[in-house]
Amino acid sequence: MDSISCMIAAVAGFAVSAATGKVLIPFLHKIKFGQTIKEIGPSWHKKKQGTPNMGGFMFILGTVIGILAGCAVLLGTGNTDSYAFGTVNMVKLFAGLGLALACGFIGFLDDYIKDVKKQNMGLHAKQKLAMQLLASAAYLASVYLSGDTSTTIIFPFIGQLDIGLFYYPLMVLVILFVSNAVNLTDGIDGLAGSVTFIVSLAILVISGVLRLSGMGLYASALAGALLGFLIYNFYPAKVFMGDTGSMFLGGSVLAFGFGINLPVLIAAFGIIYVVEALSVVLQVISFKTTGKRIFKMSPIHHHFEMCGWSEKKIVGIFSLVTLLGSILSVVAVFNI
């Protein structure tokens, strides 16, 4: 993997994201694109009412330009050998980016309906599901048509399992679950951005080990772009990423998992996303079956808020857990 191209991707991603914030945040204030705080969140979150939303555009733009800048460097230096920069890897890079952009677009529609149309619930569940299914199918089809027709799931430390045609419906479910899980993680200042920044670094390391330049560029660009965004998003946040940003991050996490041919590792480096989603599922099941709640509030980051943890503490602890999961992922790659 070319380190110079990755460095250029990261620097470009950071610069574009940070610079965009200087222009975008005042613009969002001007057009009153502010966050509408839902009643279901902690009561003290109401003080965040009106904080500019859709800041995800900052790191989306930074990521896209960062990837293109990194690719330009690779092409310019002629470092395009078939193993590191071959057809399948290129398709996984740009199809993965396409999946992330599609997810981001779905999130944008949700934000637009909530913040401009002033309809708190945003997209209807069926509308959102239909669009996510379409994006999932398009991504899996593009990978299949690129020549990667494998239906084998690799389990580090254990072995491999070929599940045949069941692979595709199962992967659609994985895409739906993970994209929504990352969306649920965006609930307090800096959380989703910090966790995904660490995930991006882990994928960068894994891409280097596996010599996957495409994923290395993506991870570098996203890490840089998120760092530029977090300047404005750390507590107290000057801007929120909105569903526009969190859904894009969900698509990016999925692109990473599939791009390194180890979607099962999302459960490790994406442990926080998984726990956040499961906390909601368990809360709903418990309340509907017993009338009792397991957590004081879900997703689980709100539970810890209700227990008295500060937003900074939650971000710090969740980031540490992500780091541990990421280290496990890197170790797992050496045990395939």
N, C-alpha and C positions, 0 to 999 in steps of 0.2 A: 504494500500500500504506500502511495506517495505522500510523504509527510508534508511537503511544501503545499500541495494542492489542498490538503486538509486544513492547514494553517490559514491559507488564503480564504477558504470557505468559512472558517470560524471568525476571522477578522472582518470579512465582508458582512457576515450575518450580524455580528455585534454592531458594527458601524451603522448599517442600514436600520436595524431595529431601534437603536438608541437615538439616532437622528430623526427617525419617523416620529418617535414619541414627542420630540420638541414641537412638532407641527400638529400631530394628531390630537394630543390631549387638549390644547387650547381650542382646536376646532370642535371637538366633541362637546366641550363646555359651551361653546357658542351656539351650537345647534340643539343643546339640551338633550344629548344622548346619554342620559344618566341611568344608573342602575336602579331598578325598582326592587326594593327589599320585600321579599315574601313574608307573609305572616308566620310561616312554619319555621323560620330561623330563630336564633336567640334574639330576645327583645332588644339587646344592646346593639345589634347589627343595624337597627333603624337609623343610627347616627351616620351610617354610610350612604344613606339615601341620596341619590343625585351624583354619586361618584361616577365619572365617565366610564362607559362600558364599551365593549367591542375593541378593547386594546389589543386583542389577539392579532389584529391586522399588522401590528408592529413586527411580531416575530414570524408571522406568515410571510410577509414581504422579505424580511431578513433571511429566512430559510431558503426561499426560492432563489433570491439573488446570490446567496452564499453558495448554493449548489451549482448554479450556472457559472459562477466565478471559478469554483474548483474544477469543474469540467473543462472550462476554457484553458486552465493551466495544464491539465492532463493532456488535452489535445495538442496544446502548443508545444509541450515537451516531447510528444510522441510516445508517452508512457501509456499505451493502450493495448498491452498484450492480452491475448484472448482469455487467459485465466483470471486476471484481475479486473479487466474492463470489457468482458465479453458480452454477447447479446443478452443472455439470460440475466446477468447481473445488471446490465443497463435497464432492461425492462423492469426488473424488481425495484430499481432506484426510482424510475419515473412513474411506474405504475403505483408504487408505494406513495410517492408524492401526490399522484392523482387521487388516490384513496383519501389521503389526508385533506387535500383541497376540497374533495367532495363532502367529506365529513364537516369541514369548516363551513362550507356553503349551507349545509343543513343547520348548523349552529347559528349562522348569520340570519337565516330566515326566522329561527326561533327568537333571537335577540330583537330582530326588527319588529316582529309581532308584539313582543312584550314591551319594548321601549318606545316604539313609535306609534304603534296601534293601541298601546296601553291595555293589552289583553294579557294579564299575568300568567296564564297557563301556556302561552306561546303556541307552537305547533301542536295539533292533536296527536295523540300517541300513534294512531293508525297512519297518519301522514308521515310522521317521523320514521316509523318502522318500514314503510314502503320505500322511502328514499334510501334508507340504510341498506335494505335488501338489494336494491338496484346497484348501489355503490359496491357492495360486497361481491355480487355476481360479476360485475364488470372487472373488478380487481382480479379475482380468481381466474376468470376467463382469459385475461391478458397474460397472466403468468403461465397458464396452460398452453396458450397459443405460442408462447415464446420458446416452447420446447421442454419446459419443466413439467412433466406429467406425473411426477412421483406422487404416490398416495401413502407414502411411508412416514410415520411419525417417529422421530428420534428421541429417545429418552436417555439423557446422559446418566452414566453410572449403571444403567440397566440394560439397554439394548434398543432394538427397533421393532416396529409393528406396522405391517402393511394392512390397512383397513379397507382398501379398494375404493369403491364408489361412495362408501359412507364418509370418506375423507371430506368431500365437498360440502355436504350439509352440516357436518361437524364444524368445519372451518368457518362457515357462515355464522353459526351460533357463537363461535369464538370472537369473530369480528364484532358482532352485535353486543356481546357482553363487555368486551374490553373498551370499545369506543364509548359506551355509556358509563363504564366504571371510571374512566379518566374524567369524564364530564362531572361525575359525582364528587370527585376529589377536589374540584375547584369550588371551595366554600369559604376559605379564609385567606387573608392576604399572603401571597407568596407561596402557598402550599403546592398547587399543581405545577407551577413553574419551577420551583426548587427541586421537587421530586423528579420531574422529567429531565431537568438539567443533569442530574446525577445518572439517570438512565441513559441519557445520550452519551455521557462519558464512558459508561460501561460498554455500550455498543461500539464506540470508537475503538476501545481496547480489543474487543472481540473481533471486530472487522480487521484489525491489524493482524491478529493471530491467524484468522482464516483467509487473509489476503483478499478481502472484498472491498475494493476501492469505492464502489458505488455506495455501500452502506456507510463506509468511513466518511465520505463527503457529506452524506445526509446527516449523520450524527454530529459532525463538526459544525456544519452550518446551523443546525437546530440548537446546539449547545451555545454557540456564540450569540444567536438571535435571542435565546431565552435570557442570557445574561444581560443583554441590552434592555430587555423588557423588565427584568427584575429590579433594575435601578428605580423604576417607577412603581413597581408592584409590591415591594417589601413593605411590611407594616410601618406606618399607616399608608395604605395604597393610594396613589394618586390616580390610578386607573385600574380597571378590572379587565381581564381577558375576555369575559363573557363566554357564552356557548360557542361563539365564533372561534375563539382560541382554544377552549378546552376540547371541543370536538376535533379540531385540527390536530391537537396533541394526541388524542386517542387514535386517530388514523396513522399518525407518525409512529406511535408505539407498536401498532400492528405491522406497519411497514418494516420496522426493525426486526420483529420476531420472525416474520416470514422471509425477510431479506437475508437473514443469517441461517435460514433453513432450520430454525429451532423455535417454532412458535410455543413449544411447551415451556421454554425458559421465561416467557412473559409472567408466569406464575412466580418466578423468583425475582427478577429485576423489577417486576411490576407488582410486587407483593402488596404495596399500599393500595393500589387501584383495586386489587382483588378483595382486600379486607374492607375497603370502603363500600364496594358493591354488595358484598355478602352481609354487611351490617344492615343495609337497607332491606335486603331480602329476608333476613332472619327477623327483623323488627316487624315487617308486614305479616309474615307467617304467624309469629307469636301473638300479635294483636288480634288477628282475624280468628285464630283458633282458641285462644285462652282469654282474650280481652286484656292481657298484660303486655307491657313493653319490656324488652330485654335491656335496652339502652335508654338513657334519659332523653336522648334525641339522636336521630340518624340523619345523614351518614355519621360514622363514628367520630370524626373530628369534632362534630358538634357535641357529642357525648362528653368528650374531654373538656370542651369549653364549659359545659354545664357543671363539670366537676371542679372548675376553678382554674384550669390551665390557661395561660395566656396564649394568644395566637403565635407569638414568637416561639414559645416552648413547644407547641404542637408541631410547628414547621421544623424545628430543630430535631425533635425525636423522630418524626416521620421520615425526615431526610436521612437520619442515621440508620433507620430500619431499611430504607431503600439502598443505602450504601452497602449494608451487610448482604442484602439480597443480590446486589450487583456483583459483589465479590464472589459469592457462591456461583453466580452465572459464569463468571470468567473461569473459575476453577472447573466448572462442569464442561466447558468447551475443551479442556485438556483431557477429559475423560469420556470422549465420545467413542 
